Amino acid sequence: MFEVTVIEDPAAAEASLDPIRARLLAALSEPGSATTLAARVGLPRQKVNYHLRELERHGLVELVEERRKGNVTERVLRATAAAYVISPVALAAVQPDPGRSPDRLSAHWLLALAAKLVRDVGELLTGSAREHKRVATFALDGEVRFASAADRAAFAQELASAVAALVSKYHDENAPRGRPHRLVVAVHPVVLPGEQTTQTEQGPETAYDTQIEES
């Protein structure tokens, strides 16, 4: 079982988004049969069987073993991953494009960058799983509480300058064995549990997007 699988096939994405199938995928973090799952989710076994066949057809669950019980063969299945992420590739015709309006203060641009990040890392994970290799990545996650909008704007400016300096220091356009790496830095308001907020202040988001070379 993979820790995370990125779904790129539109049909598989549609299958995973069905509420019943999503419940079955969650339940199948541990192996189970249609009979045991039916009791767990409170649905008829025949209905569970139908949904399991669809999930198996799209590679979201896999057969672990078959058990003989009298004249019946019980199929024990398990989810192929502990968690799933749907890549924008699954909606290729309407996936957001960061190149359309590269505005650092736009939440829409930030979302487009995030979608590109999911798409690219998803493709890397798929390839690395096939080759049985790890993907060389690095990420930071934290929080900062600003006293004012002015402080937030100043922080964004200093952050952009610091990142630009680092990129300038380590970027080598002519490195013969270098490989480009994408760098995405984002700042956005924290969504608090149970809170619905509307950001109307100028510049609530900032993002820095560039590519660096590995030597």
N, C-alpha and C positions, 0 to 999 in steps of 0.2 A: 504493500500500500504506500502510495506517495503521500507526502505531507500536504502538498498543494498541487492540484492539476488545473491548468488553464484551458478552458473550453473554447475552441476556435470554430468548431463546426456548428452552423446555425441550427440544424436539427437537434443536435445534442444539447445546445443551449435551451431550445424550446422544451425539450424533455425535462431538463433539470429545473426549469422554472415552474413546472406544474406543482401546485401545493402538495398534493398527495405524494408525488415522486420525491419532492424535496424532503418530506417527512421520512420516507423510506430510506433515502440516502443518509440522513442523519442517524437513523436507527441502525443502519448497516455499517457503522463504524466498527461494530463487532459482527462476526458472521451470524447469519440467521436464515431461516427458511420462510417460505410463504406462510406456513402454519404459525410459526412463532411470531412473525411480523404482524399477521392478522390480529392475533390476540393483543399485541403491543399497541397497535394504532387503532384498534376498534373497527376494522373493516372486514368484509367477507374475504375468505382465502382466494376465491376465484378472481376478485377484483385486484387483490394484491399481486396475484400471479401475473395478471395482464400488465400491470405497471412495471413489475420486475423484468418482464420480457423486453419491454421498451427500453428500460434503463440498460439492460445487458446488451441490447442491439446497438446502442450508442456508446458502449465501452465505459459506462459510468459505474457498473457493478460487474463483478467477475465471479465465476464459479470456484468455490473452495473445495467442495467435496460432494459426493453423492452417497446417500445412505438408503439402504433397502429396509423398508418397513412393511413386511408382509408382501403383498403384491404391488406395492407402491414404492417408487423411487423418489426420495426426498432430496431436492437440490438445495444445498447450502451456499449462499452467496455472501459477498462482502463488497463494500464500496471500494473502488479503485484508488480513492484518495480520502484523506481526512477532511479536506476542504476543497472547494471548487471556486474558481474565479472565471467569469465570462469575459473573454477578450473582445475588444471592439471589432476584431476581425470577423466575429460572428455576425456583425451588422455592417459589413464593409461598405455598403452603398451609402450609409448615413453616419459613419463614424466621424467624430470630430477631427478637424484638421487644424493643427496649431499654426500652419502657414497662412491661414485665411486672414487672421487679424491679430498679429503678434503685439498685443498690448499688455505690458507687465502689470498694469493695475486692473486688468479685467479678470473677473472670476471665470468667465467663459473660456478665456485662453488658458487659465490655470487648469480647468477641467479637461481641456483638449490635451494639454501636456500630460496630465495624469493618465488619460486614455492611451496616449502613445506609450507611456511607460509600461502600462499593463500589457499592451500589445507586444512591445519589444521583449520585455522580460519573459512573457509567456512563450514566445518563439524560442528564446534562449533555453528556457526550462525544457521545452519539448525536445530540442536538439541535444541538450546535455543528458537527458534521460535515455535517449536513443544511443548515445555514445558512452554512457555510464561515466560521465565526467561532471565535476562541479562547475557552477558558474561563478566567476570572480566578480563579486559585487560588494558594495559597501553602502550603508545607509545610516542616517541619524534621525532621531525623533525626540522632540522635547517641547517644552512650553516656555513662553516668556510673557509676563504680564506688563503691559505698557501703561504708564500713568496718564498718557494723553495721546491724541492722534499725531501731534507733532513729534513725540518721542518715537512713535511707531514709524513715521516717515523717515526720521533720522536713522533709525535702526536699519531700515530697508536700504537706505543709501550706503551706509557703512558696510552692510553685509554684501551688497553688490560689488563695492569697491574691493573688499577683501577677497571675494571669490575671483574677481577679474585678475587680481594680483597673483593669486595662486595658480590660476590657469596660465597666465603669462610666464610664470616661473617654470612650470613643469611641461608645458606643451612643446613638443618637438615635431614640427611639420615634416622634417626630413629623416626621422628615425627609420632606418631600413626595416626593422622588425616591429615597428610600432603598430598598435591597433587602436582605432578611435574608441573612446568611451564617452557616453553621454552623461552629462551632469545636470540634474534638475534640483533646484533649491526653491522651496515654497514657504510662504507664511500666510496663514489664514486664521480667522477667528475659530476658537474651539467651540464645538457644538456640545452643549451641556445636556445631560439626560433630562428629557421632559420639557426642554426649553425650545420655544420657537422664536427665532430672532430674525430681524431684517437689518442688514448692514446698509446704511445710507450715507455713511461718512465717505469722503473722497479717499480712495486708495486703501481699502481694507485688506487687499491682497497684493502680494508682490511675488514675482517668480523670476528666477535667473535660469536661462536655458542655454547651454553651450555644449561643445564637443571637445574632448581632450584626447591626446594621443598617448598610448602606452609605448614606452621604449623598451 
